[in-house]
Amino acid sequence: MIVFVWVELRAAQPLIRLEIFRHRNVPVGMIMVLGLGATLTANMYFLSLVLQNIEGYSPFDTGLALLPMAVTLAVTAIVSRRLEDAGFHRLPFFGGLMAAAGFVWLNWLPFHPDYVTWLLLPSLLIGAGLGLMLMLMTAIHAVLAGIPSKDSGIAAGLQNTARQLGGALGIAVLVTVAHAAAGGQTTADGITGVSQLSGYHAAFLTSGAISGISALASLLLRRHAN
């Protein structure tokens, strides 16, 4: 990364003109999209582990159990554009807080949870929150708002890169957090189910913190009429 920046500062025709980061929406929007990519990916990953490793669901049953959250996310993402057009301009903020609340709810997940109370309801809250963030944060209201037309291609590329890196880095960081939280409770036979759940709790709580940071970052975005 250091070498890349050094080369870009000196290249006659740089791949990324670093001056683009002087537009506030570029670094702020990238932080938001990084957080969104991390929570979207980690959410499905850790919930599927809980259902299969803790509750003993089959892969097929796990998919069915996660389907309501996926549908909620998709519907909310579509509706969010209509809400934005109707004048609701803080949807990423409220969506980030909703997702954070859902993740914190999962942080208290018991060892043998009731599906509706401890899995369905918080996952619907997460799906709705991420849905409110998804469409608007990956549209012009995040990285691309107010960017000169000559820089729009670079800004769009940075946005897509941030989204993909968010998923990859999110899994890497949150798996590390989960493993560290569970590692202190291992036995001679390996990691117990209770220890696994402790690790998942730590991952969900960290995901909630990431969603909260994304929500707060959305307040720093500068809005533009066109």
C-alpha positions as CSV (number, residue, x, y, z in Angstrom):
1,M,0.0,0.0,0.0
2,I,2.8,2.4,0.9
3,V,4.6,1.6,-2.4
4,F,1.3,2.1,-4.3
5,V,0.7,5.5,-2.8
6,W,4.4,6.5,-3.5
7,V,4.0,5.5,-7.2
8,E,0.7,7.2,-7.6
9,L,2.0,10.4,-6.3
10,R,4.8,10.4,-8.9
11,A,3.2,8.9,-11.9
12,A,2.4,11.1,-14.9
13,Q,-0.9,9.3,-15.4
14,P,-1.8,7.7,-12.1
15,L,-4.3,4.9,-11.8
16,I,-5.9,6.8,-8.9
17,R,-5.4,10.5,-8.6
18,L,-5.1,10.8,-4.8
19,E,-6.6,14.3,-4.9
20,I,-10.0,12.6,-5.2
21,F,-9.8,11.8,-1.4
22,R,-10.1,15.6,-0.8
23,H,-13.8,15.2,-1.6
24,R,-15.2,14.4,1.8
25,N,-17.8,11.9,0.4
26,V,-15.0,9.6,-1.0
27,P,-13.3,8.6,2.3
28,V,-16.5,8.8,4.3
29,G,-18.4,6.8,1.7
30,M,-15.7,4.2,1.5
31,I,-15.8,3.7,5.3
32,M,-19.5,3.2,5.1
33,V,-19.3,0.7,2.2
34,L,-16.4,-1.1,3.9
35,G,-18.6,-1.5,7.0
36,L,-21.6,-2.6,5.0
37,G,-19.6,-5.2,3.1
38,A,-18.2,-6.6,6.4
39,T,-21.6,-6.8,8.2
40,L,-23.4,-8.2,5.1
41,T,-20.9,-11.0,4.7
42,A,-20.3,-11.8,8.4
43,N,-24.0,-11.7,9.2
44,M,-24.9,-14.6,7.0
45,Y,-21.7,-16.5,7.9
46,F,-22.0,-16.4,11.6
47,L,-25.8,-17.0,11.7
48,S,-25.3,-20.1,9.6
49,L,-22.6,-21.3,12.0
50,V,-24.9,-20.8,14.9
51,L,-27.8,-22.6,13.3
52,Q,-25.6,-25.6,12.2
53,N,-23.0,-25.9,14.9
54,I,-25.1,-24.9,17.9
55,E,-28.7,-25.8,16.9
56,G,-27.8,-28.8,14.7
57,Y,-29.7,-27.5,11.6
58,S,-29.0,-29.1,8.3
59,P,-27.6,-26.8,5.5
60,F,-31.1,-26.9,3.8
61,D,-32.9,-25.9,7.1
62,T,-30.3,-23.2,7.7
63,G,-31.1,-21.7,4.3
64,L,-34.8,-21.7,5.1
65,A,-34.2,-20.2,8.5
66,L,-32.2,-17.3,7.0
67,L,-34.6,-16.7,4.1
68,P,-36.9,-14.2,6.0
69,M,-33.9,-12.0,6.7
70,A,-32.8,-12.1,3.0
71,V,-36.3,-11.3,1.8
72,T,-36.5,-8.4,4.3
73,L,-33.2,-7.0,3.2
74,A,-34.2,-7.1,-0.5
75,V,-37.6,-5.6,0.0
76,T,-36.3,-2.9,2.3
77,A,-33.5,-2.0,-0.1
78,I,-36.1,-1.5,-2.9
79,V,-38.4,0.5,-0.7
80,S,-35.5,2.7,0.6
81,R,-35.2,4.4,-2.8
82,R,-38.9,5.4,-2.7
83,L,-38.4,6.7,0.9
84,E,-35.4,8.7,-0.2
85,D,-37.3,10.3,-3.1
86,A,-40.1,11.1,-0.6
87,G,-37.7,13.2,1.5
88,F,-36.3,10.8,4.0
89,H,-32.6,11.6,3.9
90,R,-31.2,9.9,7.0
91,L,-32.0,6.3,6.1
92,P,-28.4,5.0,6.2
93,F,-28.1,6.4,9.7
94,F,-31.3,4.8,11.0
95,G,-30.5,1.6,9.1
96,G,-27.1,1.3,10.6
97,L,-28.6,1.8,14.1
98,M,-31.3,-0.9,13.4
99,A,-28.6,-3.3,12.2
100,A,-26.5,-2.5,15.3
101,A,-29.4,-3.2,17.6
102,G,-30.0,-6.6,15.9
103,F,-26.4,-7.6,16.3
104,V,-26.4,-6.5,20.0
105,W,-29.6,-8.6,20.4
106,L,-27.7,-11.6,19.0
107,N,-24.9,-11.0,21.5
108,W,-27.3,-12.3,24.2
109,L,-28.2,-15.4,22.2
110,P,-28.6,-18.4,24.7
111,F,-27.3,-21.9,24.0
112,H,-30.7,-23.3,23.1
113,P,-32.5,-20.3,21.7
114,D,-36.2,-20.0,20.7
115,Y,-36.0,-19.5,16.9
116,V,-38.6,-16.6,16.8
117,T,-37.3,-14.6,19.8
118,W,-33.6,-15.1,19.4
119,L,-33.0,-15.7,15.7
120,L,-35.9,-14.6,13.5
121,L,-36.7,-11.2,15.2
122,P,-33.1,-9.9,15.4
123,S,-32.3,-11.2,11.9
124,L,-35.3,-9.3,10.5
125,L,-34.1,-6.2,12.3
126,I,-30.6,-6.7,10.8
127,G,-32.0,-7.4,7.4
128,A,-34.2,-4.2,7.5
129,G,-31.3,-2.1,8.7
130,L,-28.8,-3.3,6.1
131,G,-31.5,-3.0,3.5
132,L,-31.9,0.7,4.3
133,M,-28.2,1.1,3.9
134,L,-27.5,-1.1,0.9
135,M,-29.3,0.7,-1.9
136,L,-28.4,4.3,-0.8
137,M,-24.8,3.7,0.2
138,T,-24.0,2.0,-3.1
139,A,-25.8,4.7,-5.1
140,I,-24.7,8.3,-5.7
141,H,-25.5,9.3,-2.2
142,A,-22.3,7.7,-0.8
143,V,-19.0,7.9,-2.7
144,L,-20.3,9.5,-5.9
145,A,-22.4,12.4,-4.7
146,G,-20.9,15.7,-5.7
147,I,-17.9,14.1,-7.5
148,P,-16.9,15.9,-10.8
149,S,-17.9,13.9,-13.9
150,K,-14.3,13.3,-14.9
151,D,-13.7,11.5,-11.5
152,S,-16.9,9.5,-11.4
153,G,-15.2,6.4,-12.9
154,I,-12.4,6.4,-10.3
155,A,-14.9,7.0,-7.5
156,A,-17.1,4.2,-8.6
157,G,-14.1,1.9,-8.8
158,L,-13.1,2.9,-5.3
159,Q,-16.6,2.2,-4.0
160,N,-16.7,-1.3,-5.5
161,T,-13.2,-2.0,-4.2
162,A,-14.3,-0.9,-0.7
163,R,-17.4,-3.2,-0.8
164,Q,-15.4,-6.3,-1.8
165,L,-12.6,-5.5,0.7
166,G,-15.2,-5.0,3.4
167,G,-16.5,-8.6,2.9
168,A,-13.0,-10.1,2.9
169,L,-11.6,-8.1,5.7
170,G,-14.8,-8.4,7.7
171,I,-14.7,-12.1,7.7
172,A,-11.0,-12.2,8.5
173,V,-11.3,-9.8,11.4
174,L,-14.5,-11.2,12.9
175,V,-13.4,-14.8,12.6
176,T,-10.2,-13.8,14.5
177,V,-12.3,-12.0,17.1
178,A,-14.6,-15.1,17.5
179,H,-11.6,-17.5,17.7
180,A,-9.9,-15.3,20.3
181,A,-13.1,-15.1,22.4
182,A,-13.6,-18.9,22.2
183,G,-10.0,-19.9,22.6
184,G,-9.8,-19.0,26.3
185,Q,-12.5,-21.7,27.0
186,T,-11.1,-24.7,25.2
187,T,-10.9,-28.1,26.8
188,A,-8.7,-31.1,26.2
189,D,-11.2,-32.2,23.5
190,G,-11.2,-28.9,21.7
191,I,-13.6,-26.0,21.6
192,T,-16.9,-26.8,23.3
193,G,-20.3,-25.6,22.1
194,V,-20.5,-23.0,24.8
195,S,-17.1,-21.7,23.9
196,Q,-18.1,-21.5,20.2
197,L,-21.2,-19.5,21.2
198,S,-19.0,-17.1,23.2
199,G,-17.0,-16.6,20.1
200,Y,-20.1,-15.9,18.0
201,H,-21.3,-13.5,20.7
202,A,-18.0,-11.5,20.3
203,A,-18.4,-11.5,16.5
204,F,-22.0,-10.2,16.7
205,L,-21.1,-7.5,19.1
206,T,-18.2,-6.4,16.9
207,S,-20.5,-6.4,13.9
208,G,-22.9,-4.1,15.9
209,A,-20.0,-1.7,16.5
210,I,-19.1,-1.7,12.8
211,S,-22.7,-0.9,11.9
212,G,-22.8,1.9,14.4
213,I,-19.7,3.4,13.0
214,S,-21.2,3.2,9.5
215,A,-24.3,4.9,10.8
216,L,-22.4,7.8,12.3
217,A,-20.2,8.1,9.2
218,S,-23.3,8.6,7.1
219,L,-24.0,11.9,9.0
220,L,-20.8,13.3,7.6
221,L,-21.8,12.9,3.9
222,R,-22.4,16.0,2.0
223,R,-25.6,15.9,0.0
224,H,-25.9,17.4,-3.5
225,A,-28.9,18.1,-5.6
226,N,-27.4,16.4,-8.6
